[in-house]
Amino acid sequence: MTRSASARIVILDIHGEYANALRCRSTVFRVSANKGKSEKPLQVPFWALSFEELTKLAFGKLSDTQTSAVMDFIIELKKESLKKKPLDGIDANTLTVDAPVPFCIHKLWFELYKRDHHTLIPTPGAATDVVEPAYVLADNGNPMQIGDAMTVTPPLYRTVKTTGPSAERVQHGRDPLGIRQQLAGLASKLRDPRFEFIFNPVNGALILKAKSK
């Protein structure tokens, strides 16, 4: 029997029974790898999952309307990714939501958070129907916290206010999806180091970091 230098065997060692026995003949990948034992960090990029798998992991249960909105936004993020780093065999015309195209899931969380939580206030000096985000303001008049996608820091918005001068009234935000609970769950996973192997793959993966606006 000849031995092929390119042959590979993958063992899913759920209980850690084979790692020690085969360590000298294998490469061990593990979540929270122990570098002292020459283990390598396991990395499974979230963008390689199908849309159904990703939404179940990230959000849990969504309605049909919510699912469609999330799907549309992921497709836009993947198109944005392809503009920055084209991939052979995939372009904007052939792109599907299941295509394994890297994108920033932090930006997905951040933009959906703003959509579901933002409130609005009339823009000073503009027509009454022109509005802007109603951030909580610091003593100097600047927004106290506009949020940051990569650190999973949400923006702070003022609560709705229907009384007082019209310029100070705070309106409900437009087109909320009603997924605040799901977004809170995703935020917890993005902050949790136990999920870094899937939500923050760094070796060999394209990370498109979001910039807060």
Secondary structure, DSSP 8 states (H G I E B T S, - for coil): ----TT-------TTSSSTTTTGGGS--EETT--GGGT-EE----GGGS-HHHHHHHHT----HHHHHHHHHHHHHHHHHHHHHS-BTTB-TTT--TTS-----HHHHHHHHHHHHH-EEEE-TTS-TT-EEE-B-B-TTSSBS---BTTTTB---B---B-SS-GGG-BEE-SS--S-HHHHHHHHHHHH-GGGHHHHS--TT---------
